[in-house]
Amino acid sequence: MYYIPGKWNPHCTLAFQLSPDQMMEAMKFCYGRFSPQITTVTEAGLVKLEFDQNHKCVSSTPMEIIRLV
């Protein structure tokens, strides 16, 4: 669960609704190019996603943005 206080896991969504084969290809792509980075998070936000009847995301509305720095 991503949005329960104390249980949030920072993440970046790369794709939705991949087949198992597509998921494996995506993971191979990411792992093959991964290199650790030192970063500073300057803001965080909560976004409301809206989907059409085919489960395709048609809009994303920022609900809350918090400046951290």
C-alpha positions in Angstrom: 0.0 0.0 0.0 1.5 3.3 -1.1 -0.6 6.0 0.6 -1.2 4.8 4.2 0.7 7.0 6.7 3.8 5.1 7.8 3.4 2.6 5.0 4.2 4.7 2.0 6.9 3.4 -0.4 8.5 6.0 -2.7 8.2 4.8 -6.3 8.1 5.8 -9.9 5.5 4.1 -12.1 6.9 3.1 -15.5 4.0 1.3 -17.1 0.5 -0.1 -16.4 -1.0 -3.4 -17.4 2.0 -5.2 -18.9 1.7 -8.8 -19.9 4.1 -11.2 -18.1 6.5 -11.1 -21.1 6.4 -7.3 -21.3 7.1 -7.1 -17.6 10.2 -9.3 -18.0 11.4 -7.2 -20.9 10.8 -4.0 -18.8 12.7 -5.4 -15.8 15.6 -6.5 -18.0 15.8 -3.1 -19.5 15.8 -1.3 -16.2 18.2 -3.7 -14.4 20.6 -3.5 -17.4 20.8 0.3 -17.1 20.6 0.8 -13.4 23.3 2.7 -11.6 23.1 4.0 -8.0 22.6 7.7 -7.7 22.8 10.2 -4.9 19.8 12.6 -5.1 17.8 15.2 -3.1 14.1 15.0 -3.2 12.8 18.6 -3.3 9.1 18.0 -3.4 6.5 15.2 -3.3 3.0 15.0 -4.6 -0.2 12.9 -4.7 -1.8 12.6 -8.1 -5.3 11.5 -8.9 -5.4 9.3 -12.0 -8.5 8.9 -14.1 -9.0 6.0 -16.5 -11.4 5.3 -19.4 -13.5 2.2 -19.9 -10.4 0.5 -21.4 -8.4 1.1 -18.3 -6.2 3.7 -20.1 -5.1 6.7 -18.0 -6.7 9.7 -19.5 -5.8 12.4 -17.0 -3.7 13.0 -13.9 -4.5 15.8 -11.5 -2.1 16.9 -8.8 -4.1 16.7 -5.5 -1.3 17.8 -3.1 2.3 19.0 -3.6 4.7 19.4 -0.7 8.0 21.2 -0.9 10.6 19.4 1.1 13.6 21.7 0.7 
